[in-house]
Amino acid sequence: MIVDRQGRRFRNLRISLTAACNYACTYCVPDGKRLVAAQDELSAEALIRGVAYLIEAAGIERLRITGGEPLVSPKLEPFMRAVGTLGLSDISLTTNGQLLTRKLPLLLEAGIRRLNVSLDTLDAEAFRHIARGGDLATVLDGLEQARAAGLKIKLNMVPLRGKNLDQVLPLLDYCLERGFELRFIELMRMGHLARDPSAFNQQFVGMGELLELIGERYVYQQAEAPLDATALRYEIPEGGFFGVIANESVPFCRTCSRLRLSSTGWLHGCLSSSNRHYIGDLLDKPRHQALPALQRLLVRALADKQDLAFSGGVTVMKIIGG
């Protein structure tokens, strides 16, 4: 087991199946162009070997499948059919929900029981402006079908000043009525927003303002959450929970257990670091050769983590899986 001086180790792996996405969200890509699959993306088989090696080398316990948008990837089916055999304690998937109705049977067959769905507004016009792709009604239909199938669902919302702040309460009402858990994610200094502080500051909405807004309608109290959780979790006594991933307001770097593997074979130990570590060439090697080399890279990736607080990074979030 690889542990740093703060007692952190990698427990949670987020793997990007593809950089491609059918959206071009304003806080992710500045020019409105949808991201496409990289020419050197790894095959489903190579990514599965990567997960298997990381389970053994780092002690990975939980996996979240991301993108880009994972549901657009042709690797989804072979990856999903294989990953459930690796003995992970939990496998979940993050999606924008646009293809959820089409892919839901595959996800259920593969044993997915938890979904995180990115949804920033219930207003169709605002949805088109922020996502720059897709259709709100299709996403909502997918959510209802997933709910009917018994999946546990969290919605991820990025509050943006001047764009969807008026949707905080409507989205919370929507989630509480359906038994979903809403997560408010503070805007992150990533990609173009790391290079343009003024654009970040104009749109950023902090946890304090969010809680004050929610408090105008609901009484809430802080709830327990795992030590390495990214979200501060709150319970509404009338029934339901919500969370705030407060990257800026209440950094969680001291307890971070996350490791990211890109679709092109790069390990990222920290979103705030520009360092990355290539493992694509190790995935064709036999286990006895790959594992020692991988462990050396994991030591370096763990050392990339911030000691105190998230400081941002120039990497585009969708390339490394959010």
C-alpha beads as a LAMMPS data file, in Angstrom:
LAMMPS data file: protein, C-alpha beads

322 atoms
321 bonds

1 atom types
1 bond types

-500.0 500.0 xlo xhi
-500.0 500.0 ylo yhi
-500.0 500.0 zlo zhi

Masses

1 110.0

Atoms # bond

1 1 1 0.000 0.000 0.000
2 1 1 1.295 3.459 -0.937
3 1 1 0.639 6.114 1.728
4 1 1 1.885 9.711 1.954
5 1 1 2.941 11.715 5.023
6 1 1 -0.669 12.853 5.623
7 1 1 -1.942 9.289 5.639
8 1 1 -3.586 9.593 2.239
9 1 1 -3.705 6.753 -0.240
10 1 1 -5.559 6.036 -3.444
11 1 1 -8.887 4.303 -2.815
12 1 1 -11.108 5.780 -5.497
13 1 1 -10.371 5.597 -9.219
14 1 1 -12.114 7.709 -11.829
15 1 1 -11.564 6.397 -15.313
16 1 1 -12.370 8.379 -18.446
17 1 1 -13.580 6.088 -21.226
18 1 1 -13.281 8.883 -23.772
19 1 1 -12.642 12.596 -24.054
20 1 1 -15.562 12.869 -26.483
21 1 1 -18.713 14.615 -25.309
22 1 1 -22.040 15.489 -26.891
23 1 1 -22.189 18.714 -24.843
24 1 1 -19.914 21.755 -24.792
25 1 1 -20.731 23.232 -21.373
26 1 1 -19.647 26.825 -20.874
27 1 1 -17.642 26.081 -17.715
28 1 1 -15.768 23.240 -19.415
29 1 1 -14.941 24.378 -22.950
30 1 1 -14.699 28.078 -23.837
31 1 1 -15.181 27.958 -27.598
32 1 1 -18.400 25.927 -27.805
33 1 1 -16.746 23.110 -29.736
34 1 1 -17.628 19.622 -28.605
35 1 1 -14.698 17.506 -27.534
36 1 1 -13.924 14.480 -29.667
37 1 1 -12.154 11.220 -28.949
38 1 1 -8.377 11.462 -28.937
39 1 1 -6.593 9.525 -31.663
40 1 1 -4.485 7.660 -29.128
41 1 1 -7.244 6.552 -26.763
42 1 1 -6.742 3.134 -25.228
43 1 1 -8.943 0.171 -26.065
44 1 1 -11.527 -1.196 -23.637
45 1 1 -9.264 -4.186 -23.041
46 1 1 -6.280 -1.983 -22.164
47 1 1 -8.382 0.138 -19.802
48 1 1 -9.641 -2.968 -18.048
49 1 1 -6.052 -4.136 -17.555
50 1 1 -5.270 -0.683 -16.212
51 1 1 -8.047 -0.942 -13.626
52 1 1 -6.974 -4.462 -12.655
53 1 1 -3.334 -3.419 -12.216
54 1 1 -4.340 -0.339 -10.188
55 1 1 -6.505 -2.454 -7.884
56 1 1 -3.468 -4.571 -7.105
57 1 1 -0.804 -1.852 -7.083
58 1 1 -2.700 0.904 -5.269
59 1 1 -5.497 -0.858 -3.403
60 1 1 -8.281 0.763 -5.432
61 1 1 -11.661 -0.117 -3.945
62 1 1 -14.202 2.023 -5.792
63 1 1 -14.531 2.981 -9.437
64 1 1 -16.414 5.777 -11.147
65 1 1 -16.727 5.630 -14.931
66 1 1 -16.630 9.067 -16.553
67 1 1 -15.687 10.839 -19.771
68 1 1 -16.080 13.199 -21.606
69 1 1 -19.426 11.516 -21.799
70 1 1 -19.011 7.756 -21.264
71 1 1 -22.304 6.825 -22.901
72 1 1 -21.087 8.040 -26.319
73 1 1 -18.080 5.711 -26.279
74 1 1 -18.112 2.493 -28.356
75 1 1 -15.928 1.051 -25.570
76 1 1 -18.788 1.285 -23.067
77 1 1 -20.291 -2.166 -23.611
78 1 1 -17.090 -4.264 -23.570
79 1 1 -15.739 -2.249 -20.648
80 1 1 -18.932 -2.581 -18.623
81 1 1 -19.158 -6.311 -19.220
82 1 1 -15.604 -6.855 -17.958
83 1 1 -15.226 -4.395 -15.097
84 1 1 -17.831 -6.083 -12.912
85 1 1 -15.606 -9.151 -12.630
86 1 1 -12.711 -7.296 -10.939
87 1 1 -14.017 -7.469 -7.376
88 1 1 -14.489 -3.747 -6.731
89 1 1 -16.692 -2.794 -3.785
90 1 1 -18.539 -0.149 -5.790
91 1 1 -18.896 0.840 -9.448
92 1 1 -20.789 3.972 -10.447
93 1 1 -21.072 6.110 -13.560
94 1 1 -21.269 9.837 -14.240
95 1 1 -23.209 10.999 -17.291
96 1 1 -25.028 14.011 -18.667
97 1 1 -28.033 11.729 -19.175
98 1 1 -28.639 12.520 -22.828
99 1 1 -28.306 8.854 -23.879
100 1 1 -29.514 7.353 -20.632
101 1 1 -32.762 5.886 -21.957
102 1 1 -30.853 4.123 -24.730
103 1 1 -28.047 2.779 -22.530
104 1 1 -30.014 2.002 -19.367
105 1 1 -30.533 -1.735 -20.143
106 1 1 -26.773 -2.191 -20.579
107 1 1 -26.005 -0.375 -17.325
108 1 1 -28.510 -2.464 -15.401
109 1 1 -27.222 -5.693 -16.919
110 1 1 -23.660 -4.701 -15.978
111 1 1 -24.681 -4.187 -12.359
112 1 1 -24.606 -0.388 -12.144
113 1 1 -26.748 0.696 -9.206
114 1 1 -25.588 4.294 -8.754
115 1 1 -25.602 7.177 -11.215
116 1 1 -24.371 10.746 -11.029
117 1 1 -26.140 12.869 -13.618
118 1 1 -24.931 16.372 -14.457
119 1 1 -27.886 18.761 -14.698
120 1 1 -27.476 22.509 -14.187
121 1 1 -31.018 23.738 -14.757
122 1 1 -34.642 22.734 -15.276
123 1 1 -35.189 25.659 -17.636
124 1 1 -34.993 24.500 -21.255
125 1 1 -33.594 27.779 -22.584
126 1 1 -30.934 28.019 -19.898
127 1 1 -30.108 24.357 -20.517
128 1 1 -29.371 25.060 -24.176
129 1 1 -27.245 28.069 -23.243
130 1 1 -25.125 26.234 -20.656
131 1 1 -24.819 22.761 -22.210
132 1 1 -24.721 23.907 -25.849
133 1 1 -26.029 20.512 -26.859
134 1 1 -28.674 17.943 -26.044
135 1 1 -32.265 18.248 -24.978
136 1 1 -33.578 18.759 -21.441
137 1 1 -36.759 16.687 -21.903
138 1 1 -34.716 13.671 -22.990
139 1 1 -32.532 13.917 -19.873
140 1 1 -35.553 14.183 -17.578
141 1 1 -37.135 11.158 -19.247
142 1 1 -33.931 9.189 -18.715
143 1 1 -33.894 10.148 -15.050
144 1 1 -37.456 8.932 -14.576
145 1 1 -36.655 5.616 -16.259
146 1 1 -33.530 5.157 -14.141
147 1 1 -35.522 5.970 -11.024
148 1 1 -38.213 3.452 -11.971
149 1 1 -35.482 0.842 -12.439
150 1 1 -34.370 1.369 -8.851
151 1 1 -31.052 3.147 -9.427
152 1 1 -29.714 5.450 -6.735
153 1 1 -29.308 8.856 -8.345
154 1 1 -27.360 11.978 -7.511
155 1 1 -27.652 15.117 -9.607
156 1 1 -24.637 17.387 -10.007
157 1 1 -25.280 21.108 -10.449
158 1 1 -22.659 23.822 -10.979
159 1 1 -24.236 27.105 -9.793
160 1 1 -23.198 29.968 -12.065
161 1 1 -23.922 33.600 -11.321
162 1 1 -25.989 35.150 -14.072
163 1 1 -26.852 31.786 -15.650
164 1 1 -28.633 29.379 -13.319
165 1 1 -28.558 30.676 -9.749
166 1 1 -32.345 30.947 -9.922
167 1 1 -32.446 27.170 -10.407
168 1 1 -30.928 26.223 -7.035
169 1 1 -34.267 25.856 -5.278
170 1 1 -36.241 24.403 -8.224
171 1 1 -33.594 21.710 -8.706
172 1 1 -33.530 20.964 -4.988
173 1 1 -37.340 20.694 -4.940
174 1 1 -37.192 18.376 -7.962
175 1 1 -34.636 16.098 -6.284
176 1 1 -36.352 15.968 -2.907
177 1 1 -39.654 15.017 -4.535
178 1 1 -38.001 12.075 -6.322
179 1 1 -35.575 10.838 -3.714
180 1 1 -32.529 12.069 -5.632
181 1 1 -29.603 13.703 -3.841
182 1 1 -28.532 17.031 -5.299
183 1 1 -24.864 17.981 -5.194
184 1 1 -23.918 21.613 -5.714
185 1 1 -20.400 21.782 -7.138
186 1 1 -18.563 25.058 -6.733
187 1 1 -17.108 26.284 -10.010
188 1 1 -13.531 25.037 -10.372
189 1 1 -10.473 26.949 -11.573
190 1 1 -9.820 24.491 -14.379
191 1 1 -8.960 24.840 -18.060
192 1 1 -9.804 28.256 -19.463
193 1 1 -11.115 29.437 -16.083
194 1 1 -7.661 28.900 -14.559
195 1 1 -6.220 31.186 -17.217
196 1 1 -8.953 33.834 -16.887
197 1 1 -9.508 34.747 -13.201
198 1 1 -11.984 37.490 -14.069
199 1 1 -14.310 35.058 -15.847
200 1 1 -14.086 32.714 -12.885
201 1 1 -14.810 35.435 -10.331
202 1 1 -17.779 36.759 -12.297
203 1 1 -19.515 33.360 -12.259
204 1 1 -18.384 31.803 -8.970
205 1 1 -21.003 31.127 -6.275
206 1 1 -19.666 29.976 -2.903
207 1 1 -21.086 27.561 -0.359
208 1 1 -22.104 30.294 2.080
209 1 1 -24.339 31.967 -0.471
210 1 1 -25.830 28.629 -1.518
211 1 1 -26.667 27.622 2.047
212 1 1 -28.208 31.022 2.730
213 1 1 -30.394 30.656 -0.350
214 1 1 -31.484 27.138 0.603
215 1 1 -32.162 28.300 4.161
216 1 1 -34.830 30.678 2.882
217 1 1 -37.010 27.627 2.144
218 1 1 -35.649 24.687 4.102
219 1 1 -34.353 23.921 7.564
220 1 1 -31.283 21.702 7.266
221 1 1 -28.541 20.231 9.423
222 1 1 -25.134 18.818 8.590
223 1 1 -25.089 15.052 8.174
224 1 1 -22.316 12.511 8.482
225 1 1 -20.176 11.694 5.454
226 1 1 -17.157 9.426 4.881
227 1 1 -13.807 10.912 5.904
228 1 1 -12.585 11.135 2.308
229 1 1 -15.877 12.440 0.881
230 1 1 -15.641 15.442 -1.418
231 1 1 -19.051 16.771 -0.390
232 1 1 -20.288 18.337 2.816
233 1 1 -23.625 16.609 3.259
234 1 1 -26.792 18.119 4.731
235 1 1 -30.091 16.585 5.826
236 1 1 -33.474 18.247 5.508
237 1 1 -35.557 16.878 8.412
238 1 1 -38.710 16.754 6.300
239 1 1 -36.933 14.123 4.218
240 1 1 -33.940 14.161 1.907
241 1 1 -30.317 15.169 1.609
242 1 1 -28.177 17.523 -0.429
243 1 1 -24.454 18.170 -0.580
244 1 1 -21.976 20.880 -1.459
245 1 1 -18.645 20.094 -3.077
246 1 1 -16.900 23.229 -1.851
247 1 1 -13.586 23.166 -3.703
248 1 1 -12.933 26.812 -2.863
249 1 1 -14.847 27.412 0.362
250 1 1 -13.975 24.246 2.314
251 1 1 -11.109 22.422 0.566
252 1 1 -10.893 18.670 1.066
253 1 1 -7.330 18.095 -0.127
254 1 1 -6.135 16.761 3.249
255 1 1 -8.334 13.659 2.900
256 1 1 -8.442 13.198 -0.885
257 1 1 -8.213 9.547 -1.990
258 1 1 -8.872 10.055 -5.708
259 1 1 -6.817 8.918 -8.664
260 1 1 -7.756 9.577 -12.286
261 1 1 -6.909 7.592 -15.396
262 1 1 -7.466 9.317 -18.727
263 1 1 -8.679 7.551 -21.855
264 1 1 -5.183 7.985 -23.289
265 1 1 -3.420 6.226 -20.414
266 1 1 -2.280 9.103 -18.198
267 1 1 -2.578 8.996 -14.411
268 1 1 -3.490 12.232 -12.637
269 1 1 -2.991 12.277 -8.892
270 1 1 -4.343 15.799 -8.389
271 1 1 -6.487 18.203 -10.397
272 1 1 -4.359 21.107 -9.145
273 1 1 -1.170 19.646 -10.563
274 1 1 -0.069 19.751 -14.181
275 1 1 1.911 16.550 -13.578
276 1 1 0.724 13.376 -15.199
277 1 1 2.174 9.890 -15.451
278 1 1 1.888 7.636 -18.487
279 1 1 0.958 3.984 -17.910
280 1 1 -0.244 3.071 -21.399
281 1 1 3.027 1.313 -22.213
282 1 1 2.790 -0.770 -19.020
283 1 1 -0.557 -2.260 -19.942
284 1 1 0.945 -4.528 -22.595
285 1 1 3.448 -5.953 -20.135
286 1 1 2.916 -9.036 -17.951
287 1 1 1.890 -8.455 -14.367
288 1 1 5.287 -9.140 -12.801
289 1 1 6.880 -6.432 -14.965
290 1 1 4.039 -3.921 -14.920
291 1 1 3.286 -3.764 -11.192
292 1 1 6.695 -2.608 -9.877
293 1 1 6.885 0.136 -12.517
294 1 1 3.293 1.151 -11.823
295 1 1 3.930 1.409 -8.094
296 1 1 6.831 3.778 -8.721
297 1 1 4.538 6.002 -10.802
298 1 1 1.861 5.880 -8.113
299 1 1 4.322 7.182 -5.528
300 1 1 4.938 10.174 -7.770
301 1 1 1.224 10.674 -8.467
302 1 1 0.407 10.656 -4.758
303 1 1 3.126 13.248 -4.161
304 1 1 1.331 15.547 -6.640
305 1 1 -1.574 16.058 -4.230
306 1 1 -1.983 19.471 -2.631
307 1 1 -1.348 19.687 1.107
308 1 1 -4.028 22.230 1.992
309 1 1 -6.279 23.535 -0.740
310 1 1 -7.259 23.211 -4.374
311 1 1 -5.474 25.853 -6.439
312 1 1 -6.768 25.046 -9.927
313 1 1 -5.135 23.731 -13.066
314 1 1 -5.020 24.333 -16.794
315 1 1 -6.155 20.813 -17.759
316 1 1 -9.637 20.620 -19.317
317 1 1 -11.852 18.769 -16.851
318 1 1 -13.580 16.557 -19.390
319 1 1 -10.273 15.122 -20.571
320 1 1 -9.598 13.591 -17.161
321 1 1 -13.079 12.646 -16.094
322 1 1 -14.200 15.440 -13.792

Bonds

1 1 1 2
2 1 2 3
3 1 3 4
4 1 4 5
5 1 5 6
6 1 6 7
7 1 7 8
8 1 8 9
9 1 9 10
10 1 10 11
11 1 11 12
12 1 12 13
13 1 13 14
14 1 14 15
15 1 15 16
16 1 16 17
17 1 17 18
18 1 18 19
19 1 19 20
20 1 20 21
21 1 21 22
22 1 22 23
23 1 23 24
24 1 24 25
25 1 25 26
26 1 26 27
27 1 27 28
28 1 28 29
29 1 29 30
30 1 30 31
31 1 31 32
32 1 32 33
33 1 33 34
34 1 34 35
35 1 35 36
36 1 36 37
37 1 37 38
38 1 38 39
39 1 39 40
40 1 40 41
41 1 41 42
42 1 42 43
43 1 43 44
44 1 44 45
45 1 45 46
46 1 46 47
47 1 47 48
48 1 48 49
49 1 49 50
50 1 50 51
51 1 51 52
52 1 52 53
53 1 53 54
54 1 54 55
55 1 55 56
56 1 56 57
57 1 57 58
58 1 58 59
59 1 59 60
60 1 60 61
61 1 61 62
62 1 62 63
63 1 63 64
64 1 64 65
65 1 65 66
66 1 66 67
67 1 67 68
68 1 68 69
69 1 69 70
70 1 70 71
71 1 71 72
72 1 72 73
73 1 73 74
74 1 74 75
75 1 75 76
76 1 76 77
77 1 77 78
78 1 78 79
79 1 79 80
80 1 80 81
81 1 81 82
82 1 82 83
83 1 83 84
84 1 84 85
85 1 85 86
86 1 86 87
87 1 87 88
88 1 88 89
89 1 89 90
90 1 90 91
91 1 91 92
92 1 92 93
93 1 93 94
94 1 94 95
95 1 95 96
96 1 96 97
97 1 97 98
98 1 98 99
99 1 99 100
100 1 100 101
101 1 101 102
102 1 102 103
103 1 103 104
104 1 104 105
105 1 105 106
106 1 106 107
107 1 107 108
108 1 108 109
109 1 109 110
110 1 110 111
111 1 111 112
112 1 112 113
113 1 113 114
114 1 114 115
115 1 115 116
116 1 116 117
117 1 117 118
118 1 118 119
119 1 119 120
120 1 120 121
121 1 121 122
122 1 122 123
123 1 123 124
124 1 124 125
125 1 125 126
126 1 126 127
127 1 127 128
128 1 128 129
129 1 129 130
130 1 130 131
131 1 131 132
132 1 132 133
133 1 133 134
134 1 134 135
135 1 135 136
136 1 136 137
137 1 137 138
138 1 138 139
139 1 139 140
140 1 140 141
141 1 141 142
142 1 142 143
143 1 143 144
144 1 144 145
145 1 145 146
146 1 146 147
147 1 147 148
148 1 148 149
149 1 149 150
150 1 150 151
151 1 151 152
152 1 152 153
153 1 153 154
154 1 154 155
155 1 155 156
156 1 156 157
157 1 157 158
158 1 158 159
159 1 159 160
160 1 160 161
161 1 161 162
162 1 162 163
163 1 163 164
164 1 164 165
165 1 165 166
166 1 166 167
167 1 167 168
168 1 168 169
169 1 169 170
170 1 170 171
171 1 171 172
172 1 172 173
173 1 173 174
174 1 174 175
175 1 175 176
176 1 176 177
177 1 177 178
178 1 178 179
179 1 179 180
180 1 180 181
181 1 181 182
182 1 182 183
183 1 183 184
184 1 184 185
185 1 185 186
186 1 186 187
187 1 187 188
188 1 188 189
189 1 189 190
190 1 190 191
191 1 191 192
192 1 192 193
193 1 193 194
194 1 194 195
195 1 195 196
196 1 196 197
197 1 197 198
198 1 198 199
199 1 199 200
200 1 200 201
201 1 201 202
202 1 202 203
203 1 203 204
204 1 204 205
205 1 205 206
206 1 206 207
207 1 207 208
208 1 208 209
209 1 209 210
210 1 210 211
211 1 211 212
212 1 212 213
213 1 213 214
214 1 214 215
215 1 215 216
216 1 216 217
217 1 217 218
218 1 218 219
219 1 219 220
220 1 220 221
221 1 221 222
222 1 222 223
223 1 223 224
224 1 224 225
225 1 225 226
226 1 226 227
227 1 227 228
228 1 228 229
229 1 229 230
230 1 230 231
231 1 231 232
232 1 232 233
233 1 233 234
234 1 234 235
235 1 235 236
236 1 236 237
237 1 237 238
238 1 238 239
239 1 239 240
240 1 240 241
241 1 241 242
242 1 242 243
243 1 243 244
244 1 244 245
245 1 245 246
246 1 246 247
247 1 247 248
248 1 248 249
249 1 249 250
250 1 250 251
251 1 251 252
252 1 252 253
253 1 253 254
254 1 254 255
255 1 255 256
256 1 256 257
257 1 257 258
258 1 258 259
259 1 259 260
260 1 260 261
261 1 261 262
262 1 262 263
263 1 263 264
264 1 264 265
265 1 265 266
266 1 266 267
267 1 267 268
268 1 268 269
269 1 269 270
270 1 270 271
271 1 271 272
272 1 272 273
273 1 273 274
274 1 274 275
275 1 275 276
276 1 276 277
277 1 277 278
278 1 278 279
279 1 279 280
280 1 280 281
281 1 281 282
282 1 282 283
283 1 283 284
284 1 284 285
285 1 285 286
286 1 286 287
287 1 287 288
288 1 288 289
289 1 289 290
290 1 290 291
291 1 291 292
292 1 292 293
293 1 293 294
294 1 294 295
295 1 295 296
296 1 296 297
297 1 297 298
298 1 298 299
299 1 299 300
300 1 300 301
301 1 301 302
302 1 302 303
303 1 303 304
304 1 304 305
305 1 305 306
306 1 306 307
307 1 307 308
308 1 308 309
309 1 309 310
310 1 310 311
311 1 311 312
312 1 312 313
313 1 313 314
314 1 314 315
315 1 315 316
316 1 316 317
317 1 317 318
318 1 318 319
319 1 319 320
320 1 320 321
321 1 321 322
